[in-house]
Amino acid sequence: MSDMPLSRRELLRTFGNGFGTLALAGLLEQAGLLGKESVTTRPSSRPLASRPGHLTAKAKAVIQLFQNGGPSQMDLFDPKPELSKRHGQPHPEQVETFQLGNRNVLMGSPFRFAKHGQAGMELSELLPQLASVADDLCLVRSMHTENNNHPFAINMMQAGKTFFGRPAMGSWIGYALGTENQDLPAYIVLRDPAGYNTSGRMVWSSGWLPAVYQGTEFSATGTPVLHLRPSRPRPREAQARSQDLLSQLNAMHLEEHPRESELEARVQNFELAARMQLSATDVLDLSRESSATRTLYGLNNPATAGYGARCLMARRLVESGVRFVQVFPPLSPSFQPWDNHGNLRDGLKTICGHVDQPSAALLRDLKQRGLLDDVIVMWTGEFGRLPITEGADGRDHNRHAFSLLMAGGGFKGGCIHGSTDDFGYRALENRVSVHDLHATILHQLGIDHTRLSFLHNGRPERLTDPEVTGARIVHELLA
């Protein structure tokens, strides 16, 4: 190699080739002339067809119990005796806060902890039902994330980046593996019928992936799938003829407008809706469950009935072949029910009272049906809380440490992974990033996170983006 410096002309010629290649790739992609890197070649006529991944899968589906608001790790999963001992004293460092009005004063937990299961997993008195299945839980105490603002941290947990417009994890999984039931979507969302949690529908967006992979909302009350049936009853023959005509018109329109993702997704959704008329209502009919099962999930208790119904529906959906089911918490005590900036004691009691029994019931039910080995259950918020007091009795957001629970799907039961400092402020030992978590979940589903990609704007995009994030599979969490 010559030691002579490059002339300006040589520099432009050398680096211009790279820019030109990127520009050409973008133009070819827009014209549909550049292939998209993926797990397997998927025919556009069956984008949700079930497909194998890169690896031998340990699990085939995921249920995500998303706890919007940021559950407090030192009050639920990560007891800190030193924090209680030094209650009321200044924190030895100036912690990073989100809200104004924080005092840099330590606040011990008002709740008792006890050991549970063979591993002696210490859990809060607020979660007695989850504590009773401790031997099935993989507790990660060393999670950390990149932002302490709800919308951005939620997007990080769901889509691997803090900014919006990217595909959710459920969309990536549907894109990679399809669904085992062609009469149901690959990705289904169950929210409180009363409304939306933070960020609303953006949480289950497919981003720039084909729109057929976005999350589909099902209702836990009333008609499960909105607008599934005609408002006025029609003869089956007439409806069949209408669907045939619609299919012909759609095919003609697609022929004139090739490679339009939204249009293709709409056609696929029409056809899927026709199939769901025959199957979805049966799958989601909770009246078919036994009295014992309904009691297990707390459907006879107003405090647990709503969340319990969604957890039970999630079990029925994965049992029927759905790949990814996302369950959102109640809108009580707020649309961010774990966001305890004030009145921590009562707020945590309320939300734990809503979700503890149904969450544990889901694990018990899956296990007794022989499904827990095949289904990953993920219980997590977007970040944790600070060890200092906000006002008199609250905790602010903390991106430096939080805890979450994994179960089933080859995750190690009775496992306690990682640790935080004496006050629960920073993850210290065996730290796990959100990208690491995503890589590990994909691995259990048989997907190599370094190979799952989609060409967007000339760049192969990934959920984990390992070259940038350093994402790794956390084998210590796996059985």
C-alpha positions as CSV (number, residue, x, y, z in Angstrom):
1,M,0.0,0.0,0.0
2,S,1.4,3.4,-0.9
3,D,2.3,5.8,1.8
4,M,1.4,8.8,-0.5
5,P,-1.7,10.7,0.6
6,L,-4.7,10.4,-1.7
7,S,-5.4,13.4,-4.0
8,R,-8.8,15.0,-3.7
9,R,-9.8,13.4,-7.0
10,E,-8.8,10.0,-5.9
11,L,-10.6,10.4,-2.6
12,L,-13.9,11.4,-4.3
13,R,-13.6,8.6,-6.8
14,T,-12.9,6.0,-4.1
15,F,-15.6,7.0,-1.7
16,G,-18.1,8.0,-4.4
17,N,-18.4,4.4,-5.4
18,G,-19.7,3.6,-1.9
19,F,-22.3,6.4,-2.0
20,G,-23.3,5.4,-5.5
21,T,-23.8,1.8,-4.5
22,L,-26.1,2.9,-1.6
23,A,-28.1,5.1,-3.9
24,L,-28.4,2.3,-6.6
25,A,-29.5,-0.1,-3.9
26,G,-32.2,2.3,-2.8
27,L,-33.5,2.8,-6.3
28,L,-33.5,-0.9,-7.1
29,E,-35.4,-1.6,-3.9
30,Q,-38.1,1.0,-4.7
31,A,-38.4,-0.5,-8.1
32,G,-38.8,-4.0,-6.6
33,L,-35.7,-5.3,-8.4
34,L,-33.7,-6.0,-5.3
35,G,-34.4,-9.1,-3.3
36,K,-35.2,-8.8,0.4
37,E,-33.0,-10.8,2.8
38,S,-35.2,-12.9,5.1
39,V,-35.5,-16.2,6.9
40,T,-36.9,-18.0,3.9
41,T,-38.5,-17.2,0.6
42,R,-42.1,-16.5,1.3
43,P,-44.6,-16.5,-1.6
44,S,-46.6,-13.3,-1.6
45,S,-49.8,-15.3,-1.9
46,R,-49.3,-16.8,1.6
47,P,-47.2,-14.3,3.6
48,L,-48.5,-15.9,6.9
49,A,-47.7,-19.5,6.0
50,S,-45.9,-21.3,8.8
51,R,-42.1,-21.5,8.2
52,P,-39.1,-23.0,10.0
53,G,-36.4,-20.7,11.4
54,H,-32.6,-21.0,11.1
55,L,-32.2,-23.2,14.2
56,T,-33.9,-25.9,16.1
57,A,-36.7,-24.1,18.0
58,K,-37.2,-24.6,21.7
59,A,-40.5,-22.6,21.6
60,K,-43.1,-21.8,19.1
61,A,-45.0,-18.9,20.5
62,V,-44.7,-15.9,22.8
63,I,-47.2,-14.3,25.3
64,Q,-46.0,-10.9,26.3
65,L,-47.7,-9.6,29.5
66,F,-46.6,-5.9,29.1
67,Q,-46.8,-3.9,32.3
68,N,-47.1,-0.3,31.1
69,G,-45.6,2.4,33.4
70,G,-42.4,0.9,34.9
71,P,-42.9,-1.6,37.8
72,S,-40.8,-0.7,40.8
73,Q,-38.1,-3.4,41.1
74,M,-37.1,-2.6,44.8
75,D,-40.7,-3.0,45.8
76,L,-41.5,-6.2,43.9
77,F,-38.5,-8.2,42.8
78,D,-35.2,-6.8,44.1
79,P,-35.2,-6.4,47.9
80,K,-32.7,-3.9,49.2
81,P,-32.0,-4.1,53.0
82,E,-29.4,-1.3,52.8
83,L,-32.0,1.0,51.2
84,S,-34.4,0.4,54.1
85,K,-31.6,0.8,56.6
86,R,-30.7,4.2,55.2
87,H,-34.2,5.4,54.5
88,G,-34.4,9.2,54.7
89,Q,-30.6,9.7,54.1
90,P,-29.1,11.4,51.0
91,H,-28.2,9.1,48.1
92,P,-24.4,9.0,47.9
93,E,-24.5,10.2,44.3
94,Q,-26.8,12.5,42.3
95,V,-29.1,10.2,40.4
96,E,-30.5,10.8,37.0
97,T,-34.2,11.9,37.3
98,F,-37.0,12.5,34.9
99,Q,-39.5,14.6,36.8
100,L,-38.9,17.9,38.7
101,G,-39.5,17.8,42.4
102,N,-37.3,14.8,43.2
103,R,-35.4,14.9,46.4
104,N,-32.1,13.0,46.4
105,V,-33.3,11.1,49.5
106,L,-33.4,7.4,49.8
107,M,-36.8,5.7,50.3
108,G,-37.0,2.2,51.6
109,S,-39.7,-0.2,50.5
110,P,-42.9,-0.3,52.6
111,F,-43.4,-3.9,51.6
112,R,-42.1,-7.2,53.1
113,F,-40.3,-9.8,51.0
114,A,-40.1,-13.6,51.5
115,K,-38.2,-16.4,49.9
116,H,-40.1,-18.8,47.6
117,G,-39.4,-22.0,45.7
118,Q,-36.3,-24.2,45.7
119,A,-34.1,-21.3,44.8
120,G,-35.3,-19.1,47.6
121,M,-36.4,-16.4,45.2
122,E,-37.3,-13.3,47.2
123,L,-40.5,-11.7,46.0
124,S,-42.8,-9.0,47.5
125,E,-45.9,-9.6,49.6
126,L,-47.8,-7.9,46.8
127,L,-47.3,-10.8,44.4
128,P,-48.4,-13.9,46.4
129,Q,-49.7,-15.8,43.3
130,L,-46.6,-15.3,41.2
131,A,-44.5,-16.2,44.2
132,S,-46.4,-19.5,44.3
133,V,-45.0,-20.4,40.9
134,A,-41.4,-19.2,41.6
135,D,-39.9,-22.5,40.4
136,D,-41.2,-21.7,36.9
137,L,-39.9,-18.1,36.9
138,C,-36.7,-16.8,35.5
139,L,-36.1,-13.5,37.3
140,V,-33.7,-11.1,35.6
141,R,-32.7,-8.3,38.1
142,S,-30.0,-6.7,35.9
143,M,-32.0,-5.2,33.0
144,H,-31.2,-1.8,31.7
145,T,-32.5,0.4,28.8
146,E,-31.7,3.6,26.9
147,N,-34.4,6.1,27.8
148,N,-36.4,7.1,30.9
149,N,-39.4,8.6,29.0
150,H,-42.4,6.2,28.6
151,P,-43.0,6.4,24.9
152,F,-39.4,6.0,23.9
153,A,-38.6,3.3,26.5
154,I,-41.8,1.4,25.4
155,N,-40.7,1.6,21.8
156,M,-37.3,0.3,22.9
157,M,-38.8,-2.7,24.6
158,Q,-41.1,-3.4,21.7
159,A,-39.1,-2.5,18.6
160,G,-35.4,-2.4,19.7
161,K,-35.0,1.4,19.1
162,T,-36.2,4.4,21.1
163,F,-37.6,6.2,18.0
164,F,-40.9,5.3,16.3
165,G,-41.7,3.8,12.9
166,R,-39.9,0.5,13.4
167,P,-41.5,-3.0,13.4
168,A,-42.5,-4.4,16.8
169,M,-41.0,-7.7,18.0
170,G,-44.3,-9.5,17.3
171,S,-44.2,-8.3,13.7
172,W,-40.6,-9.5,13.3
173,I,-41.6,-12.9,14.7
174,G,-44.6,-13.1,12.4
175,Y,-42.5,-12.1,9.4
176,A,-39.9,-14.8,10.2
177,L,-42.2,-17.7,11.2
178,G,-45.7,-16.9,9.9
179,T,-48.5,-18.5,11.9
180,E,-49.5,-22.1,12.6
181,N,-53.2,-21.2,12.1
182,Q,-54.1,-19.7,8.8
183,D,-57.5,-18.7,10.1
184,L,-55.9,-16.3,12.7
185,P,-53.3,-13.5,12.5
186,A,-49.7,-14.2,13.6
187,Y,-49.7,-11.3,16.0
188,I,-52.7,-10.5,18.2
189,V,-53.2,-7.7,20.7
190,L,-55.4,-7.8,23.8
191,R,-55.9,-4.5,25.5
192,D,-58.3,-3.1,28.1
193,P,-61.6,-2.5,26.3
194,A,-61.8,0.9,28.1
195,G,-59.0,2.4,26.1
196,Y,-55.3,2.4,25.2
197,N,-52.2,2.6,27.3
198,T,-49.2,4.8,26.4
199,S,-48.5,5.2,22.6
200,G,-51.7,3.4,21.6
201,R,-51.5,1.5,18.3
202,M,-47.9,2.5,17.6
203,V,-46.8,-0.2,20.1
204,W,-47.8,-3.0,17.7
205,S,-46.9,-1.3,14.4
206,S,-45.2,-3.4,11.6
207,G,-43.2,-0.3,10.6
208,W,-41.8,-0.8,7.2
209,L,-42.4,-4.5,7.2
210,P,-45.3,-5.6,5.1
211,A,-48.5,-4.4,6.8
212,V,-49.9,-7.9,7.1
213,Y,-47.5,-8.5,10.0
214,Q,-48.8,-5.7,12.3
215,G,-50.6,-6.6,15.5
216,T,-54.4,-7.2,15.2
217,E,-56.6,-6.0,18.0
218,F,-59.1,-8.5,19.5
219,S,-61.6,-7.5,22.2
220,A,-61.9,-9.3,25.5
221,T,-65.6,-8.3,25.8
222,G,-68.5,-8.5,23.4
223,T,-67.7,-9.5,19.8
224,P,-64.0,-10.5,19.9
225,V,-63.2,-9.2,16.4
226,L,-64.8,-5.9,15.4
227,H,-66.7,-5.6,12.2
228,L,-66.2,-9.3,11.5
229,R,-69.8,-10.0,10.6
230,P,-72.3,-8.0,8.5
231,S,-74.5,-5.6,10.5
232,R,-77.5,-7.2,8.7
233,P,-77.7,-11.0,8.3
234,R,-77.3,-12.2,4.7
235,P,-77.7,-15.6,3.1
236,R,-74.4,-17.5,3.1
237,E,-74.6,-17.9,-0.7
238,A,-74.9,-14.1,-1.2
239,Q,-72.0,-13.5,1.1
240,A,-69.9,-16.0,-0.8
241,R,-70.6,-14.4,-4.1
242,S,-69.7,-11.0,-2.7
243,Q,-66.4,-12.3,-1.4
244,D,-65.6,-13.9,-4.8
245,L,-66.3,-10.6,-6.6
246,L,-64.2,-8.7,-4.1
247,S,-61.3,-11.2,-4.6
248,Q,-61.5,-10.7,-8.4
249,L,-61.5,-6.9,-8.1
250,N,-58.6,-7.0,-5.6
251,A,-56.6,-9.2,-7.9
252,M,-57.2,-6.8,-10.8
253,H,-56.2,-3.8,-8.7
254,L,-53.0,-5.6,-7.4
255,E,-52.0,-6.3,-10.9
256,E,-52.1,-2.6,-11.7
257,H,-50.4,-1.6,-8.5
258,P,-47.7,-4.3,-7.8
259,R,-45.6,-4.3,-4.6
260,E,-47.9,-2.1,-2.6
261,S,-47.6,-3.5,0.9
262,E,-50.7,-1.8,2.4
263,L,-52.9,-3.0,-0.5
264,E,-51.6,-6.5,-0.3
265,A,-52.1,-6.5,3.4
266,R,-55.7,-5.3,3.0
267,V,-56.4,-8.1,0.5
268,Q,-54.9,-10.6,2.9
269,N,-56.9,-9.2,5.8
270,F,-60.2,-9.4,3.8
271,E,-59.4,-13.1,3.1
272,L,-58.4,-13.7,6.7
273,A,-61.5,-12.0,8.0
274,A,-63.6,-14.4,5.9
275,R,-61.9,-17.4,7.5
276,M,-62.1,-15.8,11.0
277,Q,-65.9,-15.7,10.7
278,L,-65.8,-19.5,11.1
279,S,-63.0,-19.9,13.6
280,A,-62.2,-16.8,15.7
281,T,-65.4,-16.6,17.6
282,D,-65.1,-20.3,18.7
283,V,-61.5,-19.9,19.7
284,L,-62.3,-16.9,21.9
285,D,-65.5,-18.2,23.5
286,L,-64.5,-18.3,27.2
287,S,-67.9,-19.8,28.1
288,R,-66.5,-23.1,26.9
289,E,-63.9,-23.1,29.7
290,S,-64.6,-25.1,32.9
291,S,-65.8,-23.3,36.1
292,A,-62.5,-24.3,37.7
293,T,-60.5,-22.6,34.9
294,R,-62.6,-19.5,35.1
295,T,-62.0,-19.3,38.8
296,L,-58.3,-19.9,38.4
297,Y,-58.0,-16.8,36.3
298,G,-60.2,-14.7,38.6
299,L,-63.1,-14.2,36.2
300,N,-65.5,-14.2,39.1
301,N,-63.7,-11.3,40.8
302,P,-64.3,-7.8,39.5
303,A,-60.7,-6.8,40.4
304,T,-59.2,-9.6,38.2
305,A,-61.9,-10.4,35.7
306,G,-60.8,-8.1,32.9
307,Y,-57.1,-8.9,33.0
308,G,-57.9,-12.6,33.7
309,A,-60.1,-12.8,30.6
310,R,-57.2,-11.4,28.5
311,C,-54.7,-13.9,29.9
312,L,-57.2,-16.8,29.3
313,M,-57.7,-15.6,25.8
314,A,-54.0,-15.5,25.3
315,R,-53.7,-19.1,26.3
316,R,-56.5,-20.1,23.9
317,L,-54.8,-18.2,21.1
318,V,-51.4,-19.8,21.4
319,E,-53.1,-23.1,21.9
320,S,-54.7,-22.5,18.5
321,G,-51.4,-21.7,16.7
322,V,-51.0,-17.9,17.1
323,R,-47.4,-16.9,17.2
324,F,-47.3,-13.7,19.3
325,V,-50.0,-12.5,21.8
326,Q,-49.6,-9.2,23.6
327,V,-51.6,-8.5,26.7
328,F,-51.9,-5.0,28.1
329,P,-52.8,-4.1,31.7
330,P,-55.9,-2.4,33.0
331,L,-56.4,1.3,32.8
332,S,-56.5,1.4,36.6
333,P,-55.3,3.3,38.5
334,S,-54.3,5.1,35.3
335,F,-53.5,4.6,31.7
336,Q,-49.9,4.0,32.9
337,P,-50.9,1.8,35.9
338,W,-47.3,1.1,37.1
339,D,-46.2,4.7,37.0
340,N,-46.0,5.4,40.7
341,H,-44.8,9.0,41.0
342,G,-46.9,9.4,44.1
343,N,-48.9,7.2,46.5
344,L,-46.7,4.3,45.8
345,R,-48.2,2.1,48.5
346,D,-51.8,2.2,47.3
347,G,-51.0,2.4,43.6
348,L,-48.9,-0.8,43.7
349,K,-51.5,-2.6,45.8
350,T,-54.1,-1.7,43.2
351,I,-52.3,-2.8,40.1
352,C,-50.8,-5.9,41.7
353,G,-54.3,-6.9,42.8
354,H,-55.4,-6.7,39.1
355,V,-52.6,-8.7,37.5
356,D,-51.0,-11.1,40.1
357,Q,-53.6,-13.9,40.1
358,P,-54.2,-13.9,36.3
359,S,-50.5,-13.9,35.5
360,A,-49.8,-16.9,37.8
361,A,-53.0,-18.6,36.5
362,L,-51.7,-18.4,32.9
363,L,-48.4,-20.1,33.9
364,R,-50.3,-22.8,35.9
365,D,-52.8,-23.4,33.0
366,L,-50.1,-23.6,30.3
367,K,-48.1,-26.0,32.5
368,Q,-50.9,-28.4,33.3
369,R,-51.9,-28.5,29.6
370,G,-48.3,-29.3,28.6
371,L,-47.9,-26.0,26.7
372,L,-45.4,-24.1,28.9
373,D,-42.4,-25.9,27.3
374,D,-43.5,-24.5,23.9
375,V,-44.6,-21.0,24.9
376,I,-42.5,-18.2,26.2
377,V,-44.2,-16.0,28.8
378,M,-42.7,-12.5,29.2
379,W,-43.7,-10.2,32.2
380,T,-42.1,-6.8,31.8
381,G,-42.4,-3.1,31.9
382,E,-40.4,-0.5,30.0
383,F,-38.0,0.5,32.8
384,G,-37.8,0.5,36.6
385,R,-38.0,3.1,39.4
386,L,-35.5,5.2,41.4
387,P,-34.5,4.4,45.0
388,I,-35.0,8.1,46.0
389,T,-38.3,9.7,46.9
390,E,-40.3,11.9,44.6
391,G,-42.5,14.1,46.7
392,A,-43.5,12.3,49.9
393,D,-44.3,8.8,48.7
394,G,-43.4,8.2,45.0
395,R,-40.6,7.0,42.8
396,D,-39.4,8.5,39.5
397,H,-38.3,6.6,36.3
398,N,-35.1,4.6,36.2
399,R,-33.5,3.4,33.0
400,H,-30.4,2.1,34.6
401,A,-32.0,-0.9,36.3
402,F,-35.2,-2.9,36.3
403,S,-36.4,-6.4,36.8
404,L,-38.5,-8.7,34.6
405,L,-39.8,-12.3,34.6
406,M,-39.5,-14.9,31.9
407,A,-41.1,-18.4,31.9
408,G,-41.5,-21.4,29.7
409,G,-40.1,-21.9,26.2
410,G,-36.7,-23.2,27.5
411,F,-36.1,-20.4,30.0
412,K,-34.6,-21.7,33.2
413,G,-37.2,-22.0,36.0
414,G,-36.2,-20.9,39.5
415,C,-33.4,-18.8,38.1
416,I,-32.3,-15.5,39.6
417,H,-30.0,-13.6,37.2
418,G,-27.9,-10.5,37.7
419,S,-27.9,-7.9,40.5
420,T,-28.0,-4.2,41.1
421,D,-26.2,-1.9,43.6
422,D,-27.1,-1.7,47.3
423,F,-30.0,0.7,46.5
424,G,-31.3,-0.8,43.2
425,Y,-30.3,2.2,41.1
426,R,-27.8,0.5,38.7
427,A,-27.6,-2.9,37.1
428,L,-24.1,-4.2,38.0
429,E,-23.5,-7.9,37.6
430,N,-24.5,-9.9,34.5
431,R,-26.2,-6.9,32.9
432,V,-28.8,-7.7,30.3
433,S,-29.8,-5.1,27.7
434,V,-33.1,-5.0,25.8
435,H,-31.3,-6.1,22.7
436,D,-29.8,-9.1,24.5
437,L,-33.3,-10.0,25.6
438,H,-34.7,-9.8,22.1
439,A,-31.8,-11.9,20.7
440,T,-32.4,-14.6,23.4
441,I,-36.2,-14.8,22.7
442,L,-35.5,-15.1,18.9
443,H,-33.0,-17.8,19.6
444,Q,-35.5,-19.8,21.5
445,L,-37.9,-19.5,18.6
446,G,-35.3,-20.9,16.3
447,I,-34.3,-17.5,14.8
448,D,-30.7,-16.3,14.4
449,H,-31.1,-12.6,15.3
450,T,-28.0,-11.8,13.2
451,R,-29.7,-13.2,10.1
452,L,-33.3,-12.0,10.5
453,S,-33.3,-8.9,8.4
454,F,-35.4,-6.8,5.9
455,L,-33.9,-4.5,3.3
456,H,-35.2,-0.9,4.0
457,N,-33.8,2.2,2.3
458,G,-30.9,0.2,1.0
459,R,-29.9,-1.1,4.4
460,P,-30.5,-4.6,5.9
461,E,-32.5,-3.7,9.1
462,R,-32.7,-6.0,12.1
463,L,-34.6,-6.1,15.4
464,T,-31.3,-6.3,17.3
465,D,-28.9,-4.6,14.9
466,P,-26.0,-6.6,16.5
467,E,-23.2,-4.7,14.7
468,V,-24.3,-1.5,16.5
469,T,-25.8,-2.8,19.7
470,G,-23.5,-5.7,20.5
471,A,-26.6,-7.8,21.1
472,R,-25.9,-11.3,22.5
473,I,-27.8,-14.4,23.5
474,V,-27.9,-14.7,27.3
475,H,-27.3,-18.5,27.6
476,E,-27.3,-18.2,31.4
477,L,-31.1,-17.7,31.3
478,L,-31.7,-20.9,29.3
479,A,-32.2,-24.4,30.6
